[in-house]
Amino acid sequence: MNRKQFLILVIALAVLGVAGLALIWQDISSYRASGAKIGAKLLPGLKIADVAEIRLQDAKQQATLTRREQGWVVQERGGYPASVQEISDLLIKLVEIKVTQSEQVGESLLPRVELAEPGKGEGAGTLVEFKDATGKQVARLIAGKKVLKKDPMNPLPAAKDGVPAGRYVLPPDAKGTVVVVSDPLNSVAANPGRWLSKDFLKVDRIRTLAVGPAGAAPAWKITRAEEWGQWKFAAGGGQLNPGAAVGAVNRLGSLTFDDVSTDLKGEVAGKPVVAMAETFDNLVYRVTLAPTKKGDDYLLSFTVAGDPPKSRAPEKGEKKEEKDRRDKDFAESRKRLLERIAAEKALANWTYVVSKREVEPLLASRSDMTARKGDPRLPPGFR
């Protein structure tokens, strides 16, 4: 190789080196411009103590969660108490969650990953806005399409296309940046019913239960002499189906609801059914179930009245130390019961949406409550 050829080779290498550095610098500049570094927090400026309102909106509905003196409420449900646990979990997750992937995406492509602004066409995501006590916005994001991950070990049909393992997110001041986080953010939902506190009435220690159409005599009434005693029809008239009796009684002690109704006009589609329960604690619950036009839902309202006993009857042969301990336990139990009654009376101001399946045991007819001949659950003399 002569001198001239050597110089040409050196110059060519220098040109290639400069071009490579330019490309690398271009990539670095593009990454910096995205404003979302992998491993960085999604919402680094969000402070839980500053958040006084959370608004979630998608293409169809909106949920506004507001912090008041008495706690968090759901505005779209007339100020019904919100689930503090659900809100806390969401805030903690969004404060801590980090970016796992970052890409530059044109605005026209955002609908493909469901990150379009709600109300602005197809492919809308779920907008989440955070405001402080003055109404000033402190953070926002749009949660989009969930990222699915193949799991060949999952046998469930729903996992055929993969299980949710992350989610596309449009961070604040995105400037064309779309990020992926390693959590599907299932709680980011704009359904107001999703955020309601699920605390509900619990009717236990039932002594008698009567069910029938509103304004008419009960279709059936069952009773028992002691808390763990056998159920029977209050006025005779056949052998009681023990399974149906236990099912109806247990359901009153474990009722759940799907939503709170704020507009009752036109919802009721039939005559209500009333369940009256008297308990060993001297409480009386009146639960009204009205079928709706949807067919699969009922509107549930209730009242609770009565005053628990202020003292207990001493047991025969009770020693002083036993009496003192039992009196203390009784006082503590009564205090908890009074607190529960106060909470239930507050909940009685609302009307609830429950599924038909949830209350079906309480809708049983007299025939359903009567045991059939040959039923193995009956005593031998009644089969």
ABEGO torsion letter per residue (X at the ends): XBAAAAAAAAAAAAAAAAAAAAAAAAAAAAAAAAGBBBGBBABAABBAAABABBBBBBAABBBBBBBBAAEBBBAAAGGBBBBAAAAAAAAAAAAABBBABBBBBBAAAAAAAGABBBGAEBGBBBBBBBBBAAGBBABBBBBBBBBBBBBAABABAAAAAEBBABBBBBBBGAGGBBBBBABAGAABBABAAAABBABBBBBBGBABBBBBBBGBBBABBBBBABAABBBBBAAEGEBBBAAAAAAAAAAAAABBBABBBABABGABABBBBBBBBBBAAGBBBBBBBBBBAAGABBBBBBBBBEBBBABBBBBBGBBAAAAAAAAAAAAAAAAAAAAAAAAAAAAAABBBBBBAAAAAAAABBAAAABBBBGBAABBAAAX
